[in-house]
Amino acid sequence: MSLLAVRGLVVRMGALEILRGVDLDLAAGEIVTVLGSNGVGKTTLMRAISGVYRPARGSIQFAGEEIAGLASHAIVARGIAQAPEGRQIFGAMTVAENLRLGAAVTRGADRAASLDRVLSLFPVLRERYHQRAGSLSGGEQQMLCIGRALMAQPKLLLMDEPSLGLAPKLVRQVFGLIAAIRAAGTPVLLVEQNAKAALAIADRAYVMDGGRIVLAGEAAALARDPRVRAAYLGGHVGG
């Protein structure tokens, strides 16, 4: 049974149809990655799942419950947290304050356990705990973004372009952390343009083009598919 099941998802912006009938599944314990060039609808998909965008049509079921159209805070309360594209931390606030914001749906001992887990996973955040978030390096800000999402103790973590703008060494570190998050019991839906890195850690993958899923399968098989390589060379993926 799928933990997350998306069926026939359509999202419109005015007269423009951004998602055009997307189907996607993620099982408990998986890393599933969604690949594709800029502008094909990957971030829109993530925002629809997390409640930022309201679907025009289709179904999003999480743990057997329909969540399409629910408010973002209600979806977080049900166990989905997102580390958004561009980090979107609060730069004027401290690391500690940013993490506390992520823990809004947890209480007492659960919040303390979340903080201990995050600071163990990201030791640099412990060192920078009382530092303004805006003064962190790009890699540290990305760790804070992920850590803030984990503070909600999610049953599913959505990650949108976590490697964007990072140096190669930090990219490897971030993808190692994603694998560690899954190993600790949190499945991950990962949107990423770095196909090689994403496919190396994912169980399964989807490729988007023009607001649709055009390829899907085991990550190892798609890593060998010439159509996936074409998608990252500026071409379009064939049917």
Secondary structure, DSSP 8 states (H G I E B T S, - for coil): --SEEEEEEEEEETTEEEEEEEEEEE-TT-EEEEE--TTSSHHHHHHHHTTSS--SEEEEEETTEE-TT--HHHHHHHTEEEE-TT----TTSBHHHHHHHHTTT--HHHHHHHHHHHHHH-HHHHHTTTSBGGGS-HHHHHHHHHHHHHTT--SEEEEE-TTTT--HHHHHHHHHHHHHHHHTT--EEEE-S-HHHHHHH-SEEEEEETTEEEEEEEHHHHHT-HHHHHHTTT-----
